[in-house]
Amino acid sequence: MGYHDLILRPAGPDDAPALVQIVEMASEGMVTHVWKGMAEPGETPRDVGLRRARRGEGSFSHVNATLATLGGTVQGGLIGYPLGGAQPIGPDMPAMFAPLQELENLAAGSWYVNVLAVMPSWRSRGIGTRLLFEAERQARDSGCARLSIIVSSANAGARRAYERFGFEFRADRPMGKSGWENPGTHWQLLIKSLD
């Protein structure tokens, strides 16, 4: 079984476990840190992620996800959607999210690749590129003329891969970590024009 057997399909509520795994990989532990703070009594961070992935709304939801499968097994995924207009950054926004929102505001009107990850055993085999082409297709279908993605300054390999795909650096902001441990120092906004 190889790359040519890869099937891309929309995710559904039953794919919540795979979506949680994908977003945990892509976020380098950030979502686990965030979900820990959102957990209800008796809930684990993973339970929060599963609940959020199963819902039919919100940015992290199965409705915004595309999965790459081989032989019925999820090997990667994409979560993305069009960004509307700039969102206000009020004093109640957690410091961890303010720099990300600032960068999303700079990318308003683009199709935002919120999450893209491939299982470690299938990396460097073209699955990430195939998911980026799918992101382009979805962006065009939704009327967006640009793709956007935000990466950690510590993830130089991902940035190089996105730049090979045509993304260009546009801006960065210092990370607000709020107890999250990560070697990155800045969030970096990359944009690709689809014209």
GUFI-29287 format. One line per 8 residues: number of its first residue (from 1); their letters; for each residue x, y, z of N, C-alpha, C. Coordinates in nm, 4 decimals. Example, Ala and Ser with C-alpha at 12.3 -4.5 7.8 and 13.67 -1.06 7.14 Angstrom:
1) AS) 1.3190 -0.5690 0.7800 1.2300 -0.4500 0.7800 1.3200 -0.3300 0.7800 | 1.2850 -0.2250 0.7080 1.3670 -0.1060 0.7140 1.2900 0.0030 0.7870
! end
This chain:
1) MGYHDLIL) 0.0851 -0.1166 0.0000 0.0000 0.0000 0.0000 0.0900 0.1233 0.0000 | 0.0614 0.2181 -0.0884 0.1464 0.3362 -0.0988 0.0676 0.4627 -0.1250 | 0.1413 0.5670 -0.1578 0.0867 0.7006 -0.1776 -0.0312 0.7017 -0.2751 | -0.0222 0.6247 -0.3818 -0.1280 0.6263 -0.4832 -0.2579 0.5639 -0.4333 | -0.2519 0.4945 -0.3209 -0.3719 0.4379 -0.2591 -0.4356 0.5340 -0.1588 | -0.3767 0.6508 -0.1443 -0.4250 0.7492 -0.0475 -0.5630 0.8005 -0.0876 | -0.6523 0.8068 0.0080 -0.7868 0.8604 -0.0143 -0.8065 0.9787 0.0793 | -0.8511 1.0907 0.0237 -0.8885 1.2067 0.1039 -1.0394 1.2044 0.1195
9) RPAGPDDA) -1.0844 1.2276 0.2428 -1.2290 1.2274 0.2666 -1.2626 1.3247 0.3787 | -1.3858 1.3765 0.3764 -1.4280 1.4625 0.4872 -1.4341 1.3813 0.6166 | -1.4014 1.4451 0.7254 -1.4114 1.3796 0.8561 -1.5558 1.3842 0.9043 | -1.5889 1.2929 0.9932 -1.7196 1.2898 1.0575 -1.7024 1.2840 1.2080 | -1.8122 1.2886 1.2834 -1.8028 1.2837 1.4295 -1.7284 1.1608 1.4822 | -1.7399 1.0488 1.4134 -1.6733 0.9269 1.4583 -1.5212 0.9326 1.4401 | -1.4732 1.0328 1.3675 -1.3291 1.0493 1.3466 -1.2639 1.1338 1.4562 | -1.3384 1.1668 1.5598 -1.2848 1.2522 1.6662 -1.1522 1.2014 1.7230
17) PALVQIVE) -1.1339 1.0708 1.7507 -1.0041 1.0274 1.8036 -0.8873 1.0589 1.7096 | -0.9057 1.0382 1.5798 -0.7991 1.0697 1.4843 -0.7738 1.2204 1.4779 | -0.8808 1.2994 1.4834 -0.8639 1.4449 1.4805 -0.7879 1.4949 1.6025 | -0.8179 1.4383 1.7183 -0.7458 1.4775 1.8399 -0.5975 1.4444 1.8241 | -0.5675 1.3265 1.7728 -0.4276 1.2883 1.7532 -0.3577 1.3831 1.6554 | -0.4246 1.4186 1.5485 -0.3664 1.5075 1.4475 -0.3409 1.6461 1.5051 | -0.4381 1.7007 1.5754 -0.4200 1.8357 1.6287 -0.3172 1.8369 1.7415 | -0.3079 1.7288 1.8181 -0.2038 1.7215 1.9211 -0.0649 1.7214 1.8576
25) MASEGMVT) -0.0473 1.6482 1.7468 0.0817 1.6480 1.6770 0.1140 1.7864 1.6230 | 0.0177 1.8451 1.5550 0.0421 1.9738 1.4894 0.0682 2.0859 1.5894 | 0.0038 2.0813 1.7042 0.0159 2.1919 1.8002 0.1343 2.1765 1.8949 | 0.2047 2.0651 1.8847 0.3227 2.0410 1.9689 0.2896 2.0560 2.1177 | 0.1731 2.0047 2.1559 0.1327 2.0053 2.2961 0.0503 2.1248 2.3399 | 0.0346 2.2240 2.2541 -0.0395 2.3440 2.2935 -0.1855 2.3120 2.3248 | -0.2503 2.2316 2.2396 -0.3920 2.2048 2.2644 -0.4129 2.1249 2.3920 | -0.3218 2.0352 2.4234 -0.3348 1.9592 2.5479 -0.3293 2.0545 2.6666
33) HVWKGMAE) -0.2399 2.1516 2.6598 -0.2284 2.2533 2.7645 -0.3592 2.3333 2.7762 | -0.4136 2.3730 2.6623 -0.5380 2.4516 2.6606 -0.6555 2.3673 2.7086 | -0.6665 2.2451 2.6572 -0.7788 2.1588 2.6954 -0.7746 2.1248 2.8433 | -0.6573 2.1176 2.8994 -0.6461 2.0902 3.0437 -0.7198 2.1977 3.1226 | -0.7061 2.3223 3.0780 -0.7747 2.4326 3.1446 -0.9243 2.4371 3.1177 | -0.9705 2.3688 3.0136 -1.1127 2.3671 2.9777 -1.1863 2.2461 3.0338 | -1.1124 2.1523 3.0912 -1.1730 2.0261 3.1349 -1.2719 2.0478 3.2487 | -1.3860 1.9821 3.2361 -1.4860 1.9785 3.3422 -1.4397 1.8779 3.4472
41) PGETPRDV) -1.4961 1.8803 3.5660 -1.4581 1.7804 3.6673 -1.4729 1.6382 3.6125 | -1.3677 1.5593 3.6293 -1.3684 1.4215 3.5817 -1.3288 1.4047 3.4359 | -1.3039 1.5139 3.3657 -1.2678 1.5083 3.2246 -1.1168 1.5214 3.2090 | -1.0604 1.4484 3.1139 -0.9199 1.4633 3.0783 -0.9091 1.5653 2.9639 | -0.7881 1.6164 2.9387 -0.7729 1.7039 2.8219 -0.8179 1.6349 2.6925 | -0.7878 1.5059 2.6791 -0.8313 1.4327 2.5597 -0.9836 1.4297 2.5483 | -1.0541 1.4140 2.6609 -1.2007 1.4161 2.6588 -1.2518 1.5492 2.6026 | -1.1873 1.6583 2.6426 -1.2260 1.7902 2.5912 -1.2067 1.7936 2.4398
49) GLRRARRG) -1.0914 1.7457 2.3927 -1.0658 1.7426 2.2493 -1.1669 1.6594 2.1735 | -1.2009 1.5428 2.2279 -1.2999 1.4568 2.1625 -1.4355 1.5264 2.1546 | -1.4743 1.5902 2.2637 -1.6022 1.6624 2.2656 -1.6033 1.7726 2.1594 | -1.4938 1.8469 2.1522 -1.4875 1.9584 2.0571 -1.4818 1.9090 1.9121 | -1.4108 1.7995 1.8883 -1.4007 1.7461 1.7521 -1.5349 1.6930 1.7025 | -1.6165 1.6399 1.7937 -1.7460 1.5814 1.7545 -1.8533 1.6859 1.7267 | -1.8360 1.8047 1.7791 -1.9409 1.9054 1.7616 -1.9484 1.9492 1.6149 | -2.0597 2.0050 1.5784 -2.0822 2.0442 1.4392 -2.0531 2.1903 1.4107
57) EGSFSHVN) -1.9802 2.2558 1.4998 -1.9485 2.3976 1.4808 -1.8147 2.4283 1.5457 | -1.7626 2.5454 1.5185 -1.6354 2.5871 1.5765 -1.5192 2.5537 1.4854 | -1.4080 2.6208 1.5078 -1.2922 2.6011 1.4205 -1.2366 2.4590 1.4322 | -1.2235 2.4059 1.5552 -1.1807 2.2676 1.5711 -1.3053 2.1811 1.5791 | -1.3466 2.1339 1.4649 -1.4656 2.0511 1.4514 -1.4457 1.9621 1.3300 | -1.5090 1.8468 1.3325 -1.4999 1.7565 1.2176 -1.5497 1.8217 1.0895 | -1.6387 1.9218 1.0993 -1.6936 1.9829 0.9779 -1.5870 2.0585 0.8975 | -1.4760 2.0945 0.9599 -1.3674 2.1665 0.8910 -1.2490 2.0761 0.8590
65) ATLATLGG) -1.2669 1.9457 0.8726 -1.1534 1.8540 0.8618 -1.1621 1.7633 0.7398 | -1.0445 1.7376 0.6820 -1.0259 1.6417 0.5739 -0.9206 1.5427 0.6210 | -0.9480 1.4150 0.6044 -0.8542 1.3119 0.6473 -0.7922 1.2424 0.5273 | -0.6643 1.2066 0.5416 -0.5927 1.1266 0.4424 -0.5848 0.9850 0.4964 | -0.6418 0.8901 0.4231 -0.6454 0.7520 0.4708 -0.5772 0.6585 0.3720 | -0.5167 0.5535 0.4273 -0.4600 0.4437 0.3491 -0.5164 0.3153 0.4062 | -0.5836 0.2396 0.3247 -0.6426 0.1149 0.3713 -0.7391 0.1349 0.4864 | -0.8054 0.2500 0.4898 -0.9019 0.2802 0.5942 -0.8412 0.3367 0.7211
73) TVQGGLIG) -0.7081 0.3468 0.7282 -0.6406 0.4002 0.8461 -0.6004 0.5447 0.8213 | -0.6312 0.6324 0.9150 -0.5972 0.7741 0.9010 -0.4461 0.7904 0.9133 | -0.3874 0.8564 0.8120 -0.2430 0.8803 0.8105 -0.2089 1.0294 0.8161 | -0.3099 1.1149 0.8070 -0.2856 1.2588 0.8142 -0.4172 1.3323 0.8075 | -0.4082 1.4614 0.8299 -0.5305 1.5400 0.8256 -0.5056 1.6881 0.8114 | -0.6116 1.7543 0.7733 -0.6136 1.8978 0.7487 -0.7387 1.9539 0.8150 | -0.7222 2.0618 0.8884 -0.8367 2.1365 0.9397 -0.8202 2.2785 0.8891 | -0.9177 2.3270 0.8158 -0.9078 2.4604 0.7597 -1.0433 2.5172 0.7244
81) YPLGGAQP) -1.0442 2.6493 0.7015 -1.1692 2.7204 0.6772 -1.1367 2.8638 0.6364 | -1.2330 2.9311 0.5736 -1.2116 3.0728 0.5402 -1.2123 3.1584 0.6665 | -1.1177 3.2506 0.6732 -1.1175 3.3489 0.7815 -1.2039 3.4663 0.7403 | -1.2929 3.5070 0.8268 -1.3742 3.6249 0.7997 -1.2931 3.7514 0.8234 | -1.3614 3.8562 0.8618 -1.2939 3.9822 0.8913 -1.2151 3.9750 1.0202 | -1.1347 4.0766 1.0425 -1.0527 4.0836 1.1634 -1.1413 4.0782 1.2877 | -1.0938 4.0071 1.3886 -1.1655 3.9912 1.5152 -1.1025 4.0800 1.6215 | -1.1834 4.1424 1.7056 -1.1268 4.2267 1.8114 -1.0458 4.1437 1.9112
89) IGPDMPAM) -0.9436 4.2067 1.9633 -0.8605 4.1428 2.0659 -0.8828 4.2221 2.1930 | -0.9732 4.1719 2.2749 -1.0094 4.2427 2.3969 -0.9238 4.2010 2.5146 | -0.9407 4.2690 2.6253 -0.8611 4.2377 2.7439 -0.8916 4.1005 2.8024 | -1.0056 4.0404 2.7646 -1.0403 3.9093 2.8173 -0.9791 3.7940 2.7364 | -0.9153 3.8269 2.6214 -0.8528 3.7216 2.5418 -0.7253 3.6751 2.6133 | -0.7115 3.5436 2.6342 -0.5904 3.4941 2.6998 -0.4643 3.5363 2.6239 | -0.3614 3.5724 2.6991 -0.2358 3.6192 2.6391 -0.1771 3.5174 2.5420 | -0.2041 3.3905 2.5654 -0.1536 3.2851 2.4773 -0.2110 3.2969 2.3363
97) FAPLQELE) -0.3359 3.3443 2.3258 -0.4038 3.3492 2.1966 -0.3936 3.4839 2.1254 | -0.3628 3.5897 2.1976 -0.3595 3.7228 2.1362 -0.2646 3.7309 2.0164 | -0.1399 3.6799 2.0246 -0.0531 3.6897 1.9070 -0.1042 3.6087 1.7885 | -0.1668 3.4961 1.8159 -0.2247 3.4167 1.7071 -0.3403 3.4918 1.6415 | -0.4247 3.5561 1.7225 -0.5362 3.6320 1.6669 -0.4864 3.7519 1.5869 | -0.3804 3.8161 1.6341 -0.3217 3.9278 1.5585 -0.2793 3.8814 1.4191 | -0.2152 3.7653 1.4114 -0.1714 3.7138 1.2816 -0.2902 3.6700 1.1966 | -0.3895 3.6065 1.2577 -0.5103 3.5707 1.1817 -0.5765 3.6959 1.1265
105) NLAAGSWY) -0.5780 3.8032 1.2037 -0.6369 3.9289 1.1558 -0.5631 3.9815 1.0327 | -0.4322 3.9632 1.0285 -0.3546 4.0050 0.9109 -0.3885 3.9197 0.7885 | -0.4399 3.8009 0.8131 -0.4747 3.7087 0.7043 -0.6249 3.7067 0.6754 | -0.6995 3.8017 0.7286 -0.8454 3.8058 0.7086 -0.8792 3.7910 0.5606 | -0.9806 3.7099 0.5331 -1.0245 3.6861 0.3955 -0.9534 3.5702 0.3280 | -0.8523 3.5138 0.3917 -0.7810 3.3985 0.3346 -0.8463 3.2686 0.3817 | -0.8044 3.1590 0.3205 -0.8458 3.0267 0.3667 -0.7359 2.9791 0.4585 | -0.7690 2.9582 0.5856 -0.6725 2.9339 0.6902 -0.6491 2.7853 0.7142
113) VNVLAVMP) -0.5253 2.7422 0.6975 -0.4861 2.6060 0.7316 -0.4556 2.6073 0.8815 | -0.5546 2.5708 0.9613 -0.5403 2.5742 1.1063 -0.4524 2.4590 1.1553 | -0.4710 2.3427 1.0966 -0.3960 2.2230 1.1368 -0.3620 2.1435 1.0118 | -0.2382 2.0978 1.0040 -0.1971 2.0026 0.9016 -0.0931 1.9116 0.9661 | -0.1183 1.7832 0.9651 -0.0242 1.6885 1.0251 -0.0344 1.5541 0.9550 | 0.0787 1.4840 0.9544 0.0886 1.3504 0.8963 0.1506 1.2603 1.0020 | 0.0994 1.1383 1.0127 0.1531 1.0421 1.1086 0.3024 1.0233 1.0814 | 0.3818 1.0119 1.1868 0.5279 1.0049 1.1689 0.5752 0.8992 1.0695
121) SWRSRGIG) 0.5139 0.7826 1.0673 0.5594 0.6760 0.9777 0.5300 0.7044 0.8303 | 0.4484 0.8065 0.8023 0.4141 0.8388 0.6638 0.4639 0.9769 0.6211 | 0.5471 1.0389 0.7002 0.6013 1.1696 0.6630 0.7016 1.1553 0.5492 | 0.7198 1.2644 0.4761 0.8140 1.2709 0.3630 0.7744 1.1757 0.2503 | 0.6455 1.1514 0.2369 0.5955 1.0657 0.1285 0.4906 1.1369 0.0440 | 0.4775 1.2682 0.0619 0.3872 1.3455 -0.0226 0.2473 1.3654 0.0325 | 0.2165 1.3091 0.1490 0.0808 1.3226 0.2027 0.0531 1.4675 0.2426 | 0.1491 1.5328 0.3069 0.1313 1.6737 0.3434 0.1080 1.7609 0.2211
129) TRLLFEAE) 0.1836 1.7352 0.1145 0.1652 1.8119 -0.0096 0.0273 1.7862 -0.0684 | -0.0153 1.6619 -0.0659 -0.1496 1.6298 -0.1176 -0.2572 1.7028 -0.0369 | -0.2387 1.7113 0.0954 -0.3338 1.7846 0.1785 -0.3286 1.9344 0.1491 | -0.2117 1.9880 0.1186 -0.2030 2.1301 0.0810 -0.2739 2.1566 -0.0517 | -0.2614 2.0651 -0.1472 -0.3373 2.0812 -0.2722 -0.4874 2.0771 -0.2448 | -0.5280 1.9926 -0.1500 -0.6694 1.9892 -0.1120 -0.7107 2.1210 -0.0477 | -0.6233 2.1785 0.0338 -0.6522 2.3094 0.0936 -0.6705 2.4140 -0.0156 | -0.5851 2.4109 -0.1172 -0.6001 2.5040 -0.2303 -0.7353 2.4865 -0.2981
137) RQARDSGC) -0.7739 2.3614 -0.3213 -0.9021 2.3348 -0.3869 -1.0168 2.3903 -0.3035 | -1.0136 2.3628 -0.1732 -1.1203 2.4117 -0.0870 -1.1200 2.5648 -0.0810 | -1.0026 2.6244 -0.0811 -0.9938 2.7710 -0.0794 -1.0581 2.8293 -0.2042 | -1.0224 2.7756 -0.3187 -1.0798 2.8256 -0.4444 -1.2316 2.8050 -0.4468 | -1.2753 2.6871 -0.4022 -1.4190 2.6582 -0.3992 -1.4950 2.7556 -0.3093 | -1.4281 2.8058 -0.2062 -1.4941 2.8996 -0.1150 -1.4734 3.0450 -0.1557 | -1.4045 3.0679 -0.2680 -1.3858 3.2039 -0.3185 -1.2673 3.2785 -0.2596 | -1.1795 3.2094 -0.1892 -1.0615 3.2744 -0.1301 -0.9477 3.2771 -0.2314
145) ARLSIIVS) -0.8757 3.3867 -0.2349 -0.7639 3.4027 -0.3276 -0.6285 3.3778 -0.2607 | -0.6313 3.3474 -0.1304 -0.5056 3.3231 -0.0581 -0.5238 3.2102 0.0421 | -0.4141 3.1397 0.0671 -0.4060 3.0447 0.1770 -0.3205 3.1078 0.2857 | -0.3483 3.0763 0.4111 -0.2651 3.1237 0.5210 -0.2397 3.0098 0.6178 | -0.1277 3.0186 0.6871 -0.0912 2.9208 0.7890 -0.0009 2.9903 0.8897 | -0.0071 2.9494 1.0135 0.0801 3.0032 1.1182 0.1639 2.8878 1.1713 | 0.2965 2.9085 1.1766 0.3873 2.8048 1.2258 0.4727 2.8595 1.3399 | 0.5212 2.7691 1.4216 0.6130 2.8041 1.5292 0.7518 2.8294 1.4713
153) SANAGARR) 0.8218 2.9258 1.5280 0.9595 2.9524 1.4842 1.0503 2.8315 1.5085 | 1.0112 2.7419 1.5970 1.0907 2.6225 1.6247 1.0695 2.5137 1.5194 | 0.9697 2.5289 1.4329 0.9378 2.4260 1.3351 0.9899 2.4666 1.1966 | 1.1228 2.4762 1.1873 1.1857 2.5203 1.0626 1.1571 2.4248 0.9471 | 1.1473 2.2957 0.9762 1.1194 2.1990 0.8702 0.9836 2.2215 0.8059 | 0.8825 2.2474 0.8887 0.7493 2.2748 0.8340 0.7513 2.4042 0.7535 | 0.8186 2.5062 0.8056 0.8243 2.6328 0.7319 0.8890 2.6126 0.5950 | 0.9983 2.5379 0.5892 1.0628 2.5121 0.4591 0.9674 2.4398 0.3648
161) AYERFGFE) 0.8933 2.3422 0.4165 0.7983 2.2682 0.3324 0.6905 2.3614 0.2783 | 0.6382 2.4499 0.3624 0.5359 2.5438 0.3163 0.5932 2.6421 0.2156 | 0.7150 2.6868 0.2365 0.7768 2.7790 0.1412 0.8011 2.7105 0.0070 | 0.8388 2.5829 0.0073 0.8529 2.5089 -0.1190 0.7195 2.5007 -0.1919 | 0.6106 2.5017 -0.1171 0.4764 2.4941 -0.1747 0.4273 2.6316 -0.2221 | 0.5045 2.7364 -0.1966 0.4685 2.8700 -0.2452 0.4261 2.9690 -0.1393 | 0.4251 2.9284 -0.0132 0.3935 3.0220 0.0952 0.5105 3.1184 0.1145 | 0.4783 3.2404 0.1548 0.5793 3.3414 0.1847 0.5565 3.3982 0.3238
169) FRADRPMG) 0.6669 3.4265 0.3923 0.6599 3.4862 0.5249 0.5989 3.6256 0.5139 | 0.5061 3.6577 0.6047 0.4433 3.7897 0.6054 0.4632 3.8655 0.7352 | 0.4586 3.7951 0.8488 0.4697 3.8651 0.9778 0.4950 3.7629 1.0866 | 0.5403 3.8121 1.2016 0.5515 3.7251 1.3177 0.5141 3.8017 1.4431 | 0.4877 3.7261 1.5478 0.4536 3.7820 1.6783 0.5168 3.6936 1.7847 | 0.5639 3.7536 1.8947 0.6174 3.6716 2.0046 0.5086 3.5803 2.0602 | 0.5485 3.4593 2.0947 0.4539 3.3644 2.1539 0.4184 3.4078 2.2956 | 0.2938 3.3850 2.3315 0.2503 3.3960 2.4697 0.2294 3.2536 2.5176
177) KSGWENPG) 0.3103 3.2060 2.6080 0.3079 3.0628 2.6408 0.2205 3.0265 2.7590 | 0.2026 3.1138 2.8541 0.1133 3.0882 2.9682 0.1300 2.9487 3.0284 | 0.2551 2.9070 3.0483 0.2812 2.7774 3.1074 0.3029 2.6645 3.0082 | 0.2789 2.6885 2.8801 0.3022 2.5870 2.7766 0.4504 2.5869 2.7426 | 0.5100 2.4700 2.7427 0.6522 2.4588 2.7128 0.6719 2.4229 2.5671 | 0.7483 2.5073 2.4964 0.7770 2.4890 2.3550 0.9045 2.5657 2.3246 | 0.9928 2.5112 2.2404 1.1181 2.5813 2.2113 1.1013 2.7045 2.1213 | 0.9847 2.7224 2.0614 0.9629 2.8378 1.9746 0.9583 2.9679 2.0519
185) THWQLLIK) 0.9899 3.0755 1.9826 0.9832 3.2090 2.0429 0.8794 3.2974 1.9754 | 0.8464 3.2662 1.8485 0.7535 3.3483 1.7703 0.6586 3.2600 1.6901 | 0.5393 3.3143 1.6658 0.4476 3.2584 1.5668 0.4761 3.3294 1.4360 | 0.4775 3.2559 1.3259 0.5089 3.3123 1.1954 0.3917 3.2891 1.1002 | 0.3452 3.3978 1.0401 0.2357 3.3928 0.9437 0.2942 3.3766 0.8039 | 0.2464 3.2739 0.7326 0.2851 3.2507 0.5939 0.1594 3.2587 0.5083 | 0.1733 3.3196 0.3922 0.0604 3.3375 0.2991 0.0999 3.2851 0.1613 | 0.0059 3.2240 0.0921 0.0247 3.1847 -0.0469 -0.0882 3.2448 -0.1295
193) SLD) -0.0507 3.3188 -0.2310 -0.1497 3.3728 -0.3243 -0.1912 3.2640 -0.4214 | -0.3203 3.2557 -0.4507 -0.3708 3.1547 -0.5428 -0.3994 3.2125 -0.6817 | -0.3591 3.3346 -0.7044 -0.3817 3.3975 -0.8360 -0.2955 3.3386 -0.9432
! end
